[in-house]
Amino acid sequence: MPSKPDHTNTAATNLLRPLPRWIFMSRWLQAPLYIGLIAAQGIYVWQFWGELVHLIQLIMVKDITETAIMLIVLGLIDVVMISNLLVMVIVGGWETFVSRLELENHPDQPEWLSHVNAGVLKVKLATAIIGISSIHLLKTFINAAQYDEKVLIWQTLIHLTFVFSAVAIAFTEKITRDNEQH
């Protein structure tokens, strides 16, 4: 004998259908955040070119030491690495949390984008932060005579904290991935 449909349960389900839809649509609230990061990247491009012009001007008047050139170049590298970090967050974050970019078969699609997820993105970001921190630490050590010993120690400890955090994130991601495969 067939059972009667439960109208109470069906009515409640129909009433809740818009809620999951609204929750899913809320991901689009992140779009202005990613657009803001694109604007921030534009600011870094402006800063890079300003620093490069400044370096060229100093070289033209031959009023610069090798150490000063190295520090300015490290600053340029730092800007590029931060810009790379922004690209990873913008592209990877959009693809992971907002909407597909539909870049399949596009010749410029980043290799890492085909297998990006929140865990992979975290590891890539942690690695990029270590690279940026390394540049800052190198700049500090080049000018070590200008810094107090406490500053050198603290910057080194902060950098090591980034390294250990990245290792922990990568290890956690590996465990999670291994558990999902089993």
N, C-alpha and C positions, 0 to 999 in steps of 0.2 A: 504494500500500500504506500503510495507516494506521500511524502510529508508535505505539510503546508509550508509555503515560503514564509520566512520570518520578516514581515513588513517593517517591524520596528528596527531590526538590524539593517535592512536595506535603506530605510529612510535616514538612519544615522550615517550610513556610509555615503549616501548622496549629499548629505549636508556637509560632510568633511572633505569632499572632493576638491572644492576650491582652495581649502587650506594647504594641502600638499602642493597644489599648483602655485600658490602665492609664495610658499617657502622656496620652491624651486626657482621661481622668477626673481627672488630676492638676490640671487647671485649677480644680477645686473647692476646692483647698487655698487659693486666694486669697479665698474667701468670708469667712473670719474677718478677713482684712485689711480688706475693704470694710466689714464690720460695725464694726470698730474705728474706721474713718474716720467712720462715722455717729456713733459715740460722741464722737469728737473734735469733730464739728460741733455736737453738743449742748453741749459745753463752750464753744464759741464763742458759741452762743446765750445761755448763762448770762452769759458775760463781757459781751456786748453790752448786755443788760438791766441789769447792774450798773453799767456805765459811763453808760448813759442815765439811770438813777436818780440817780447821782452828779452828772451835769450838771444835772438838774432841781433837785436840792438846792442846788447852788451858785448857780443863777439865782434861786431863791426867797429866798436871804439876800443877794442882790445883791453877793456877794463874789467876783466873777469879771470878768476883763478880756476884751475882745473876742478878743485873741490866745489866751487860755486856752480860750475857747469854741471857737475855730477848731481848736485842737489836739485837743480832746476829740472834736469832730465828725469830724476827720480820722481819729482813732482808731476811731470808729464805722464810718466808711467802710472803713477797713482791715479791720476784722472782717468786714464784709459781703463784701468782695472775697475774703478768704480763704475764707469760707463758700461763695462762688460757685465758687472753685477746687476746694473739696472736692466740691461737687455734680458738677462736670465730671469729676473723677477717679472718683468713685463710680459715677455713671450711665454715663459713657462707657467707663470701664475695665471695668465689669461686662458691658456690652453687647459690647465688643470682645473681651475675653479670657475671660469665664466663660460667659455664657449670654444668649440673647435675652430682653429684658424684655417683649416682645409688647405694645407700647404703640400699635400701629397704630390709627389713628382715635380715639385718646384725645385729648380736647380740650386736655389739659395737656402733651402730648408736646412736649419742646423741639424747635424747628425744626432745630437742628444735629444732633440724634440720628439723623435719617433718613440722613445721609451720613457718619456718624462711622466712622473707622478709626484705626489707631495713628498714622498721619501727621497726620491732621487733629487728633487729640487732642493730639499734641505741640505743634502750632502754637497751639492754643487755650490750652494750659497755659502756654506761653512768653509769650503775650500777657497772660494773667492775672498772671503773675509780674512782668512789666514794670509793669502797673498798680499792683500792691502795692508794688513798689520805688519807683514814682513818688510814692506817698503818703508813704512813709518819707522819701524825699529832700525832699519839700516840708515835712514836719514839721521836718526838720533845718535847712532853710534859714530857716524861720520863726524858729527859735531859734538862728540862726547865731552870735550873740554868745556863746552858752554853749559853743560847740564850738571845738576847736583847728582850725587851717587844715588840718592833715593829715587829720583826720576828714572834713571837707567834701570834700577831694580824693578820698580813698579811697571814700567813699560814691558820689560822682559817677562814679568809674571803675568801680565795681562795677555801678552802674546801666547805664552804657554797655555793659559786658560783657554784661549781660542783653539789652540792645537788639540788639547785634550777633549774639548767639547766636540770638535769635528770628528775625532776618532770615536767618541761615544755615539754620536749621531750615526756615523757610518756603520758601526758595529750593530747598533739597534736596527738600522735599516736592513742589514744583512740577515740578522736573526728573523726579522719580520718576513723578509722575502723567502728565506729557507722554510719557515713555518707554513707560508702560503703554498709552497710547492709540494708540501707533504700533505 
